[in-house]
Amino acid sequence: MDLPMATPAQLRESVIEQRRAAYKAESDPLKIEAEYDAQIAGSEPDYSAWLAKVAEIKARYPLPE
């Protein structure tokens, strides 16, 4: 039984959904923690860990061309 191939739009949406799930589980908590720590300390947030995690997720789930 042959399964139909996903369209480019379906593939793109699938990758976007995978990214969203990874952002929610992995990168969003880092951003929230940076913002909280900065608020408590009265300083600017250090987003370096969050930015690195977002870049990692984008590399893990590249958008199809």
C-alpha positions, 0 to 999 in steps of 0.5 A, a space after each residue: 500500500 503506497 502512502 501519499 507523499 506530503 505536499 511542501 506546505 504540509 512538510 513546512 507546517 509539520 516542521 513549524 509544529 515541531 519547532 513550536 513544541 521544542 520552543 515551548 518545552 526547551 527555550 521558553 523556560 530559559 527566556 522566562 527565567 532570564 526575564 525573572 532573574 533580571 526583574 529581581 536584580 533590576 538589570 537587563 535580561 541575559 538572553 544568551 542561553 535562550 538565543 543559543 537554544 532557539 538557534 539549536 532548535 532551528 538547526 534541528 528542525 530546518 524549514 524545507 526549501 
